């Protein structure tokens, strides 16, 4: 199978470009949407956002779910199949979001034990992801978290705290495993590690 067969945003012909224009026009009818040059939103993605902005050369793949009041995706960023973006989420440039990752930029209220959770108001702080971040498969990022530039979130991590730039984080709850700036001893071993704050 060629890349172009399952990644239609690469080398689209005129018929495919026209289909993509229609997809984006339909999205603009449901809310405030802005699309940069050469963006692609799969017609098989579920997009329900009252505000969506996508930078140049970004895409949302088939099966992805994008919902919420305010979603921004920077240039050259990708939302892969079955990823979920919900609530208020700002994604920088050159960000890779793998399949089954979930970013939840809102939270359910639960302060009262007298009122059912579904009747309590939601809160929204938002998630901010800086440039050049790789979010691995199955990662969960909760509301209020900021991810620093050039970081990697390992597959399956549950990120509940801010991540410093150049960090590799993993685990549940996620902690900083090391800095990408740490020296490599030439054998693939890192000379220094960075532990998360207690």
Beta strands, then each sheet from edge to edge (+ up, - down):
strand 1: 32-35
strand 2: 40-41
strand 3: 46-49
strand 4: 51-54
strand 5: 59-60
strand 6: 65-73
strand 7: 78-79
strand 8: 84-91
strand 9: 96-97
strand 10: 102-105
strand 11: 127-129
strand 12: 134-135
strand 13: 140-141
strand 14: 146-147
strand 15: 152-153
strand 16: 158-159
strand 17: 167-171
strand 18: 174-179
sheet 1: 1+ 4+ 6+ 3+
sheet 2: 1+ 4+ 6+ 8+ 10+ 13+ 16+
sheet 3: 1+ 4+ 6+ 8+ 11+ 14+
sheet 4: 2+ 5+ 7+ 9+ 12+ 15+ 17+ 18-
end
